[in-house]
Amino acid sequence: FFQQSTLNVEVENGVARLVQPQSDQDSGAFWEREIQSLRNEYTRTAQLAGFGELSGPGIILRIKPLRTLEPSDLRMLVGELFDGGARGISVDGQRLTATSYIIGGDTGIIVDGARIKTNPLVVQAIGDYETIISAVYLLFNNIWHVTEFEIETESREKLTLPAKTLR
């Protein structure tokens, strides 16, 4: 007759200790907590990777270009938003992921295979408004000429970005 024994590791205030369960119920409760912890980590990772819905405080940018908007302009804007602490970004409703691409096409700018509307260009970003807006203003005031774009910004206490849809 073989009896399986389980040892649990509990961490409190940075200190780990081994705890031997007193019953099968204790062992079952431990594994339930572990499974829930893995589910939570999976959800968090999927959100940050763009494959899960993401909510939080953020900013909506409405940009009206007064010249032709190039894919490189959009890539630069997205880079500044991420550098400014954005945890998630959508462009014209297209959620960006680590493998997203922004290219030019015969019909305009293409994001992950979908043509986007660029006038106005609507970009949403989840993150701290003050930090993100400073990155945006740095871009518009120091790199691009302010006269090339009209920009409206809107702070939101709660903004929700959709999960990336797979094609």
N, C-alpha and C positions, 0 to 999 in steps of 0.2 A: 504494500500500500504506500503510495507516494503522496505526500502532502506538500502543496506549494506554499511558500512563505513570501510575503511581500514586505518590503521596507519602504517607507515613505520618507521623503526629504522635505522638510518644512524650512522655509527661509523667512526670518523675521528680523527687521532692522539690519539687514546685511549679514546675518549670522545663520548658517545652515546647521540643521541638526537632524539626525536619523530618528524616526519615530516608527516603532513597530505597531501595526494596527492590532487592536484588542479583539476585533471580530471581523467577520466577512462584511458586515455593514460598514465598518470603518474603511476597509479596503475599497469597497464599492464607492463610497463617498469620495475617496481620494481620486479614483479614476474618473469619476464624473466631473470633478473640478479640473482635472488635467484635460479632459476632452473639451470642456467649456473654454478653457484657456487657449487651446489650439484653435477652436472656432473663432474666438475673438481675434487672435493673431492673424488668422487667415483673412478675416473681414478687413482688418486694418491694412494689411498688405495689399489686398485687392483694391481698396479705396485709393491708396497712394499710388498704385501702379496704373490706375485709371479704369480698372475693370469692375469697380464697385461704386455705387452712388456715394458721393462725398458731400457733406453739409458742414457749414460753419460760417463764421463771419467772413465777409469778402468784399469784392469790388466789381462793379460792372463798368466797363469802358465802352463808350460809343464814339467811334472815330470816323470822322468824315474827311477822307483825303481830298485835298485840293489839287492833287496831281495823281498820276497813275501809281497805285499801290503795288509794289513788287513783292514776290515771295520772300526775298531777303529782308524786306522791311518787317514782314510778319514774323519771320524767324528771329530777328533781332528783338522785337517786342516780346515774344514768348520767352526768349532767353533772359531779358531784363526782369520779367515777372517772376520767373523761377529764381533768379539771383536775388530778387527782392523778397523771397520767402514764400512765394505761392506754393501751396501744397497740391493744388490741382487747378487746371485751366481748361476752359472750353472756348472754341472759336466758332462763332456762328452755330452754336449748338453741338459742335463736334468735340467730344472729350479727347484731350491729348493724352498719350501714353509715352513710355520711354521709346517705343518704336514708331511713333508718329512721324509723318513726313509732310513737308509743306513745299510744293513745287508749282511751277508755272505750267499752264496748259493753254491750248488754243482758245478755251472759253474763259480763262481767268485763273485764279489761284485755286489749287487743289490741295485739300487737307485729307490725308488718308483715303484718297480715291474719290472724295466728294467735292464738288465745286462749291465754294463758299461765296456768300454775298459780301461784298467789300465796301459798299457805300450805302448806309454806314456799316462799318465793321463792328460787330458786337463781340467783345471778349469778356469773359467772366473768370475771376480768379478767387480761390479760397485762400485766406491768409489774413495777416494783420494789415488793416487798411493803411495805416500811417507808413509802414515800411514799404508796402507795395507802391503806394502813390509816390513816395520819394523816388523809387526806381523809375517809375513812369515819367515823372517830371525831369529827371536826369536825362533820360533818353530824348524827350521832346525839346528840352531847352539846350542841351549841349551837343547832341549828335544830329538830330533832325532839326530843320528850321520850323519854328512854331507856325510860320505862315503857310507851311505845306499841309497842315492838318487842323481841323477843328476837333477838339476833344471834350467830351462830357464825362464826368466821373460820378458814380453813385455808390455810396457806402451802404452795405447791407449787414444788419446784425446776423441774419441767417440767409445763406445762399445755398442752393443745392445744385450740384453738377451731376448730370446723368452718368451712368456707367457707360463705358465705351461699348458700342454695338459692333459685333463682329460681322463681317460680310462674307 
